[in-house]
Amino acid sequence: MKKHIIITFLMTLAFNCCIAQLLIPSTKPNSAQQAMIKRGYGMFIHFGINTFNNTEWSDGTLPLESYNPTNLDPDQWVLTAKKAGFRYVLLVTKHHDGFCLWDSKYTTYDVASSPVKMDVVKAVSDACKKYGIQFAVYYSLWDRKEPSYKDKDPQKYIDYMLNQLTELFTNYGSIGELWLDGGWDKKPSDWGIDQVYGLVKKYNPNCAVSVNHTIVNEEGKRNYTPPANMTVDNKFFFQYFPSDFRLWDPELAAKSDKKQYLHNGKSYYLPFEHTICISKRLNWFEKSEPLPTRDLDELEELFYWSTDNDNCLVMNVPPDQTGRIREYVANTAISLGKRLGLSLNKPLPRNGKFISVDKPVTANSVWDDKNNQYAGNAINDGKMNSRWAAKDTLATVEMELNPSESFNKISIFEYQDTKRLPDGFSQIRVPRIQQYSIDIMQNGQWQTIYLSDEPMGDCKMIRLPLSYNTDKLRLKVLKATAPPSIYELSVINMPVKTR
């Protein structure tokens, strides 16, 4: 017995030493983080038993027979990624329902037991090798099917996960990222994240690992600050340690996003990976009804925002019930890549210089609120979780600018009314602003440089044919269906050669 205890102690000590060597306090990215930042832009693929049941989440009781793609074509998925300029493909290998897209020895709730037995993980991994794209995997910690998940001893389920992750990391080539989800269903200490991290690094030291909702306000307490408010170094703490990057799906970080986070009094560098949907309805699994994609202007500005400041973006482009990405969805992703000029051989493009961040703002109407959270200066604070809101239908916002700084582009993200659909995730967004103008002060007079009688929408990008200089810019709402509200109005100088 004593010998067994000593051996266990030595193994634990060696394992902990290994972890300490793999993730060390730093103010610079390690090799796994460097590789992640270099990739920068990936295609998220949600596909599984939920796809065939028109739902986002299920509990492991959906019948295996319902998984039945009629034209399963993972090669088309990855070829779409290649044509769209994605650097990596992030495949959902197992969602919260426990259904696995590979033939796992540890469950029968997988593709091997379904009517269509293709090993989707292998097919996607092989296609990534074929097209020169990095392969990455999403794996849900939360498993609503596996019996050991509810065992009183957390290690029973941790062992189950380690077994499945060993299958993934030994049978499918190099994996560049492990995206873990569902941690909210148990205490952080019950997931064995240190064991998972050690297993992954054993097979691929440069694989970046993280868990959704990575960071909390206080060490040891499950309370959160949105990523947009993480604008101070060494103020927030790991909830899941070790982790190589931060996740909070689908929140957006601030323009002034910081990278230093604390664990046991030591500071670690952590970039942020954004997740967005190509669908305007905010669905992750494709539905039987074809749904509209986001406009290219919005996708372009979200791309720039999310890949700025050494952060990353994965955009969800899900296949439908046939097993293929719908042609119009693929075309949207490809069109965005062509518009941005994406290429595996070139660095990711950047937006121009923002000349408007934190400049003084005056609004003639502000929604009544004792905390002043809807003030005019929310429109240029570099955060997508704050917004100006008027109390009147017609309103104006004026922003002071440096007249020596020119600009030729304006992007506006409008807050819209939303209606949740029956699946609990999808939503329809309805713009409030119907007519508006952009004016600048010239020689003491307002001059209109843009006028629209069309609804503003999720994101309006205004490319100006000329460069302008002014000390004051005004958004004037001329018609609205409800009091207007804006998340962010950015005034940008784009270099001519990149436009």
C-alpha positions as CSV (number, residue, x, y, z in Angstrom):
1,M,0.0,0.0,0.0
2,K,2.8,2.4,0.9
3,K,4.6,1.6,-2.3
4,H,1.4,2.4,-4.3
5,I,1.0,5.7,-2.5
6,I,4.6,6.7,-3.2
7,I,4.3,5.8,-6.9
8,T,1.0,7.7,-7.1
9,F,2.6,10.7,-5.4
10,L,5.6,10.7,-7.7
11,M,3.4,10.4,-10.8
12,T,1.2,13.3,-9.6
13,L,4.3,15.4,-8.9
14,A,5.8,14.6,-12.3
15,F,2.5,15.5,-14.0
16,N,2.2,18.8,-12.1
17,C,5.8,19.6,-13.0
18,C,5.0,18.9,-16.7
19,I,2.0,21.3,-16.5
20,A,4.1,24.0,-14.9
21,Q,6.6,23.7,-17.7
22,L,3.9,23.8,-20.4
23,L,2.1,26.9,-19.1
24,I,4.3,29.4,-17.4
25,P,3.7,33.1,-16.3
26,S,4.5,35.4,-19.2
27,T,3.7,38.7,-20.9
28,K,4.2,37.3,-24.4
29,P,2.5,34.5,-26.3
30,N,4.0,31.0,-26.0
31,S,4.4,28.8,-29.1
32,A,0.9,27.5,-29.0
33,Q,-0.5,31.0,-28.7
34,Q,1.8,32.3,-31.5
35,A,0.5,29.6,-33.8
36,M,-3.1,30.4,-32.9
37,I,-2.6,34.1,-33.5
38,K,-1.0,33.4,-36.8
39,R,-3.9,31.3,-37.9
40,G,-6.3,34.0,-36.8
41,Y,-9.4,33.0,-38.8
42,G,-11.2,29.7,-38.7
43,M,-14.4,28.1,-39.8
44,F,-16.6,26.6,-37.0
45,I,-18.6,23.6,-38.1
46,H,-21.6,22.5,-36.0
47,F,-23.0,19.3,-37.3
48,G,-24.5,16.3,-35.5
49,I,-27.8,14.7,-34.4
50,N,-29.2,18.2,-33.6
51,T,-29.0,19.1,-37.3
52,F,-31.6,16.5,-38.1
53,N,-34.0,17.5,-35.3
54,N,-34.1,21.3,-35.8
55,T,-32.7,22.0,-32.4
56,E,-29.7,23.6,-30.8
57,W,-29.4,21.5,-27.7
58,S,-30.6,18.0,-26.9
59,D,-30.3,15.7,-24.0
60,G,-29.0,12.4,-25.5
61,T,-32.4,10.9,-26.1
62,L,-32.8,11.7,-29.8
63,P,-32.8,8.4,-31.7
64,L,-29.7,7.4,-33.6
65,E,-31.9,6.7,-36.7
66,S,-32.6,10.5,-37.0
67,Y,-29.0,11.1,-37.9
68,N,-29.3,10.4,-41.6
69,P,-27.5,12.8,-44.1
70,T,-28.4,11.9,-47.7
71,N,-25.3,13.4,-49.3
72,L,-22.6,13.7,-46.6
73,D,-19.7,15.6,-48.1
74,P,-17.0,16.8,-45.6
75,D,-14.7,17.5,-48.4
76,Q,-17.1,20.2,-49.6
77,W,-17.0,21.8,-46.1
78,V,-13.2,22.1,-46.1
79,L,-13.0,23.1,-49.8
80,T,-15.4,25.9,-48.9
81,A,-13.1,26.9,-46.0
82,K,-10.2,26.9,-48.4
83,K,-12.0,29.1,-51.0
84,A,-13.2,31.4,-48.2
85,G,-9.7,32.0,-46.9
86,F,-10.1,30.3,-43.5
87,R,-6.8,29.2,-41.9
88,Y,-8.4,26.4,-39.8
89,V,-11.5,24.3,-39.4
90,L,-13.0,23.8,-35.9
91,L,-15.2,20.8,-35.9
92,V,-17.8,20.0,-33.2
93,T,-16.9,16.4,-32.5
94,K,-19.3,16.0,-29.6
95,H,-22.0,18.4,-28.4
96,H,-23.8,18.4,-25.1
97,D,-26.0,15.5,-26.2
98,G,-23.0,13.2,-26.2
99,F,-23.4,12.2,-29.9
100,C,-19.9,11.6,-31.4
101,L,-18.9,12.2,-35.0
102,W,-16.4,9.4,-34.9
103,D,-16.5,5.7,-34.0
104,S,-15.7,5.9,-30.3
105,K,-14.9,2.7,-28.4
106,Y,-16.5,4.3,-25.3
107,T,-20.0,4.9,-26.5
108,T,-22.6,3.6,-28.9
109,Y,-24.1,7.0,-29.3
110,D,-22.0,7.8,-32.4
111,V,-22.0,7.8,-36.2
112,A,-20.9,4.1,-36.2
113,S,-24.2,3.2,-34.8
114,S,-26.2,5.5,-37.1
115,P,-27.6,4.9,-40.6
116,V,-24.7,6.8,-42.1
117,K,-21.5,5.4,-40.6
118,M,-18.9,7.7,-42.1
119,D,-16.2,8.8,-39.6
120,V,-16.8,12.5,-40.0
121,V,-13.8,13.5,-37.8
122,K,-11.5,11.5,-40.1
123,A,-13.1,12.9,-43.2
124,V,-12.7,16.5,-42.1
125,S,-9.1,15.8,-40.8
126,D,-8.2,14.2,-44.2
127,A,-9.7,17.1,-46.1
128,C,-7.8,19.6,-44.0
129,K,-4.5,17.8,-44.9
130,K,-5.6,17.8,-48.5
131,Y,-6.3,21.5,-48.7
132,G,-3.5,22.7,-46.4
133,I,-5.7,23.9,-43.5
134,Q,-5.2,23.3,-39.8
135,F,-7.6,20.9,-38.1
136,A,-9.1,21.8,-34.7
137,V,-11.8,20.2,-32.5
138,Y,-14.6,21.3,-30.2
139,Y,-15.5,18.8,-27.5
140,S,-18.3,19.3,-24.9
141,L,-17.4,18.7,-21.3
142,W,-21.1,18.4,-20.5
143,D,-22.4,15.0,-21.7
144,R,-26.1,14.4,-21.2
145,K,-25.9,10.8,-22.5
146,E,-22.9,9.2,-20.8
147,P,-23.9,7.4,-17.5
148,S,-20.5,8.1,-15.8
149,Y,-21.2,11.8,-16.1
150,K,-23.5,11.6,-13.0
151,D,-21.2,9.4,-10.9
152,K,-20.4,10.8,-7.5
153,D,-16.7,10.4,-8.2
154,P,-15.9,13.1,-10.8
155,Q,-12.8,11.1,-11.9
156,K,-15.0,8.4,-13.5
157,Y,-16.3,10.9,-16.1
158,I,-12.9,12.6,-16.4
159,D,-11.4,9.2,-17.4
160,Y,-14.2,8.8,-20.0
161,M,-13.2,12.2,-21.5
162,L,-9.5,11.4,-21.4
163,N,-10.2,8.1,-23.3
164,Q,-12.2,9.9,-25.9
165,L,-9.7,12.7,-26.3
166,T,-6.9,10.2,-26.6
167,E,-8.9,8.7,-29.6
168,L,-9.1,12.1,-31.1
169,F,-5.5,13.1,-30.6
170,T,-4.0,9.8,-31.7
171,N,-6.1,8.8,-34.7
172,Y,-6.7,12.0,-36.6
173,G,-3.3,13.7,-37.2
174,S,-2.2,17.0,-35.8
175,I,-4.9,19.1,-34.0
176,G,-4.2,22.8,-33.5
177,E,-6.9,23.7,-31.0
178,L,-9.2,22.1,-28.5
179,W,-12.3,24.1,-27.7
180,L,-14.1,22.9,-24.6
181,D,-17.6,23.8,-23.7
182,G,-20.4,23.2,-21.1
183,G,-18.3,23.8,-18.0
184,W,-21.1,25.6,-16.2
185,D,-22.8,22.3,-15.4
186,K,-20.3,21.3,-12.7
187,K,-17.8,23.0,-10.4
188,P,-14.6,24.0,-12.3
189,S,-12.6,21.6,-10.1
190,D,-14.7,18.6,-11.2
191,W,-13.6,18.6,-14.8
192,G,-10.0,17.6,-14.5
193,I,-8.9,20.4,-16.8
194,D,-5.3,20.0,-15.7
195,Q,-5.5,16.3,-16.8
196,V,-7.1,17.2,-20.1
197,Y,-4.5,19.9,-20.7
198,G,-1.6,17.5,-19.9
199,L,-3.0,14.8,-22.2
200,V,-3.3,17.3,-25.1
201,K,0.2,18.7,-24.6
202,K,1.6,15.2,-24.5
203,Y,0.4,14.6,-28.1
204,N,0.8,18.2,-29.4
205,P,2.5,20.9,-27.3
206,N,1.4,23.5,-29.8
207,C,-2.3,22.7,-29.5
208,A,-4.1,25.7,-27.9
209,V,-6.6,24.6,-25.2
210,S,-9.4,26.6,-23.6
211,V,-12.8,26.3,-21.9
212,N,-15.8,28.5,-22.6
213,H,-16.2,31.2,-19.9
214,T,-12.5,31.0,-19.1
215,I,-12.2,34.0,-16.9
216,V,-14.0,35.2,-13.7
217,N,-14.0,38.3,-11.5
218,E,-12.7,36.7,-8.3
219,E,-10.5,33.7,-7.9
220,G,-12.5,30.7,-6.9
221,K,-15.9,32.3,-7.5
222,R,-18.1,31.8,-10.5
223,N,-19.0,35.4,-11.4
224,Y,-18.3,37.0,-14.7
225,T,-17.3,40.2,-16.4
226,P,-18.1,40.4,-20.2
227,P,-14.9,40.3,-22.4
228,A,-15.7,43.8,-23.6
229,N,-15.0,45.0,-20.0
230,M,-11.6,43.2,-19.7
231,T,-9.6,46.4,-20.4
232,V,-7.3,46.2,-17.4
233,D,-4.3,43.8,-17.1
234,N,-4.0,41.6,-14.0
235,K,-7.5,42.3,-12.7
236,F,-9.4,39.1,-13.6
237,F,-8.7,35.4,-12.9
238,F,-8.7,32.0,-14.5
239,Q,-11.8,29.9,-13.8
240,Y,-10.3,27.0,-15.7
241,F,-6.5,26.5,-15.3
242,P,-4.5,25.8,-17.4
243,S,-5.9,27.5,-20.5
244,D,-4.0,29.0,-23.5
245,F,-6.7,31.5,-24.6
246,R,-10.0,33.1,-23.5
247,L,-13.4,32.1,-24.7
248,W,-16.9,33.6,-24.2
249,D,-19.2,32.6,-26.9
250,P,-20.5,34.7,-28.6
251,E,-19.3,37.9,-26.8
252,L,-16.9,40.4,-28.5
253,A,-13.8,41.8,-26.8
254,A,-13.1,45.5,-26.6
255,K,-10.7,47.4,-29.0
256,S,-8.5,47.9,-25.9
257,D,-8.7,44.2,-24.9
258,K,-6.0,43.2,-22.4
259,K,-4.0,40.0,-22.3
260,Q,-2.8,39.5,-18.7
261,Y,-4.8,37.3,-16.3
262,L,-4.1,35.9,-12.9
263,H,-3.8,32.5,-11.3
264,N,-2.4,31.9,-7.8
265,G,-0.8,35.4,-7.8
266,K,0.9,34.9,-11.2
267,S,0.2,36.6,-14.5
268,Y,-0.4,34.8,-17.8
269,Y,-0.8,36.0,-21.3
270,L,-4.1,35.0,-22.9
271,P,-5.5,36.1,-26.3
272,F,-9.2,36.0,-27.0
273,E,-11.0,33.8,-29.6
274,H,-14.3,35.3,-30.9
275,T,-17.1,33.1,-32.2
276,I,-19.9,34.4,-34.5
277,C,-22.5,32.9,-36.8
278,I,-22.7,33.4,-40.5
279,S,-26.4,33.2,-40.1
280,K,-28.4,36.3,-39.4
281,R,-30.6,34.3,-37.1
282,L,-27.8,33.4,-34.7
283,N,-28.2,29.6,-35.1
284,W,-25.3,27.2,-34.6
285,F,-26.9,24.0,-36.1
286,E,-28.4,24.4,-39.5
287,K,-32.2,24.1,-39.7
288,S,-34.4,22.5,-42.3
289,E,-35.7,26.0,-43.3
290,P,-33.0,28.0,-45.2
291,L,-32.1,31.0,-43.1
292,P,-30.5,34.3,-44.3
293,T,-26.9,35.0,-43.8
294,R,-25.5,38.2,-42.4
295,D,-24.7,41.0,-44.8
296,L,-21.1,41.2,-46.1
297,D,-20.6,44.7,-44.6
298,E,-21.4,43.4,-41.1
299,L,-19.2,40.3,-41.6
300,E,-16.3,42.4,-42.8
301,E,-16.5,44.8,-39.9
302,L,-16.9,41.9,-37.4
303,F,-13.8,40.2,-39.0
304,Y,-11.7,43.3,-38.5
305,W,-13.0,43.8,-35.0
306,S,-12.4,40.2,-33.9
307,T,-9.0,39.7,-35.5
308,D,-7.6,43.0,-34.2
309,N,-5.1,43.2,-31.3
310,D,-3.7,39.6,-31.8
311,N,-7.1,38.1,-31.2
312,C,-8.9,35.4,-33.4
313,L,-12.2,34.7,-35.0
314,V,-14.1,31.5,-35.8
315,M,-17.2,31.9,-37.9
316,N,-19.9,29.2,-37.8
317,V,-20.7,27.8,-41.3
318,P,-22.9,24.8,-40.6
319,P,-23.9,22.0,-43.1
320,D,-27.6,21.2,-43.6
321,Q,-29.5,17.9,-43.3
322,T,-28.1,16.6,-46.6
323,G,-24.6,16.8,-45.2
324,R,-23.4,19.7,-47.4
325,I,-23.1,23.5,-46.8
326,R,-25.9,25.2,-48.7
327,E,-24.6,26.9,-51.8
328,Y,-25.8,30.4,-50.8
329,V,-24.2,30.1,-47.4
330,A,-20.9,28.9,-48.9
331,N,-21.0,31.8,-51.3
332,T,-21.4,34.3,-48.5
333,A,-18.3,32.9,-46.8
334,I,-16.3,32.9,-50.1
335,S,-17.5,36.4,-51.0
336,L,-16.3,37.7,-47.7
337,G,-12.9,36.1,-48.2
338,K,-12.6,37.6,-51.7
339,R,-13.6,41.0,-50.5
340,L,-11.0,40.9,-47.7
341,G,-8.3,39.5,-50.1
342,L,-7.6,36.5,-47.8
343,S,-4.8,34.2,-48.6
344,L,-2.9,31.5,-46.7
345,N,0.3,33.1,-47.8
346,K,-0.5,36.6,-46.6
347,P,-1.1,38.1,-43.1
348,L,-4.7,38.8,-42.2
349,P,-5.8,42.2,-43.4
350,R,-6.5,45.0,-40.8
351,N,-9.0,47.7,-40.6
352,G,-7.8,51.3,-41.0
353,K,-7.0,53.7,-38.2
354,F,-9.9,54.5,-35.8
355,I,-9.8,58.2,-35.2
356,S,-13.0,58.3,-33.2
357,V,-12.4,56.1,-30.1
358,D,-13.1,57.9,-26.9
359,K,-13.5,61.3,-28.5
360,P,-16.0,63.7,-26.8
361,V,-19.6,63.0,-27.7
362,T,-22.8,65.0,-27.1
363,A,-26.3,63.5,-27.6
364,N,-29.4,65.7,-27.7
365,S,-31.5,62.9,-26.3
366,V,-30.6,60.1,-23.9
367,W,-32.9,57.4,-22.5
368,D,-33.7,58.1,-18.8
369,D,-31.5,55.9,-16.6
370,K,-30.0,56.7,-13.2
371,N,-26.8,54.9,-14.0
372,N,-26.2,56.9,-17.2
373,Q,-25.5,53.7,-19.1
374,Y,-27.1,54.9,-22.3
375,A,-25.1,58.1,-22.6
376,G,-23.8,59.3,-26.0
377,N,-20.2,58.4,-25.3
378,A,-21.1,54.7,-25.5
379,I,-21.0,55.0,-29.3
380,N,-17.2,55.3,-29.4
381,D,-15.9,53.6,-26.3
382,G,-14.6,50.6,-28.3
383,K,-17.1,48.2,-26.8
384,M,-19.9,46.3,-28.4
385,N,-21.8,45.6,-25.2
386,S,-22.5,49.3,-24.4
387,R,-24.8,51.6,-26.4
388,W,-26.2,55.0,-26.7
389,A,-30.0,55.1,-26.5
390,A,-32.3,58.1,-27.1
391,K,-35.6,58.7,-25.4
392,D,-37.0,60.4,-28.5
393,T,-37.6,58.9,-31.9
394,L,-35.7,61.7,-33.7
395,A,-32.3,62.4,-32.2
396,T,-28.7,63.5,-33.0
397,V,-25.3,62.6,-31.7
398,E,-22.3,64.9,-32.3
399,M,-18.7,63.7,-32.0
400,E,-15.6,65.9,-31.8
401,L,-12.7,64.8,-34.0
402,N,-9.1,65.9,-34.6
403,P,-9.3,68.1,-37.8
404,S,-5.8,67.0,-38.7
405,E,-6.8,63.4,-39.0
406,S,-8.6,62.4,-42.2
407,F,-11.1,59.6,-42.7
408,N,-12.8,57.9,-45.6
409,K,-15.0,55.2,-43.9
410,I,-17.7,55.0,-41.2
411,S,-19.1,51.9,-39.7
412,I,-22.2,51.9,-37.5
413,F,-23.5,49.0,-35.4
414,E,-27.2,49.5,-34.6
415,Y,-29.0,48.1,-31.6
416,Q,-32.1,46.4,-32.9
417,D,-35.3,44.9,-31.5
418,T,-35.1,41.1,-31.3
419,K,-37.6,38.3,-31.3
420,R,-36.5,34.9,-30.0
421,L,-37.7,31.9,-32.1
422,P,-39.0,28.7,-30.5
423,D,-35.6,26.9,-30.4
424,G,-34.5,29.4,-27.8
425,F,-31.4,30.5,-29.7
426,S,-32.4,31.8,-33.1
427,Q,-33.7,35.3,-33.4
428,I,-35.0,37.8,-35.8
429,R,-33.6,41.4,-35.5
430,V,-35.6,44.4,-36.6
431,P,-33.9,47.8,-37.2
432,R,-35.3,50.9,-35.6
433,I,-33.5,53.6,-37.7
434,Q,-35.2,54.0,-41.0
435,Q,-33.7,57.3,-42.3
436,Y,-30.5,59.1,-41.3
437,S,-27.7,61.3,-42.4
438,I,-24.0,61.8,-41.6
439,D,-22.9,65.4,-41.5
440,I,-19.6,67.1,-40.9
441,M,-18.8,70.6,-39.8
442,Q,-17.2,72.6,-42.6
443,N,-16.5,76.4,-42.3
444,G,-19.0,76.7,-39.5
445,Q,-21.8,74.9,-41.4
446,W,-23.1,71.3,-41.4
447,Q,-22.5,69.6,-44.6
448,T,-24.2,66.2,-45.4
449,I,-21.7,63.6,-46.7
450,Y,-24.1,60.7,-46.5
451,L,-27.9,60.4,-46.6
452,S,-30.0,57.2,-46.5
453,D,-33.7,56.5,-46.6
454,E,-33.1,52.7,-46.1
455,P,-33.1,51.0,-42.7
456,M,-29.7,51.0,-41.1
457,G,-29.5,47.3,-40.2
458,D,-27.1,45.3,-38.1
459,C,-24.1,47.1,-39.5
460,K,-23.9,50.0,-41.9
461,M,-20.5,50.5,-43.6
462,I,-20.1,53.7,-45.5
463,R,-17.2,53.9,-47.9
464,L,-16.6,57.4,-48.9
465,P,-15.0,58.2,-52.3
466,L,-13.0,61.1,-50.8
467,S,-11.1,61.7,-47.6
468,Y,-12.5,64.3,-45.2
469,N,-11.2,66.3,-42.3
470,T,-13.5,67.9,-39.7
471,D,-13.6,68.9,-36.0
472,K,-17.1,67.6,-35.6
473,L,-19.2,64.8,-37.1
474,R,-23.0,64.3,-36.6
475,L,-25.3,61.3,-36.9
476,K,-28.8,62.7,-37.4
477,V,-31.8,60.2,-37.2
478,L,-34.5,61.4,-39.5
479,K,-37.0,58.6,-39.1
480,A,-37.2,55.7,-36.6
481,T,-39.8,53.2,-35.5
482,A,-38.6,53.4,-31.9
483,P,-36.1,55.5,-30.0
484,P,-32.8,54.9,-31.8
485,S,-29.8,53.1,-30.2
486,I,-26.2,52.6,-31.4
487,Y,-23.6,50.2,-30.1
488,E,-20.7,51.7,-31.9
489,L,-20.0,54.4,-34.5
490,S,-16.5,54.3,-35.8
491,V,-14.8,56.9,-38.0
492,I,-11.9,55.2,-39.8
493,N,-9.1,56.1,-42.2
494,M,-8.5,53.3,-44.5
495,P,-5.2,53.2,-46.5
496,V,-6.1,53.6,-50.2
497,K,-4.1,50.6,-51.3
498,T,-6.2,48.2,-49.1
499,R,-9.7,49.5,-50.0
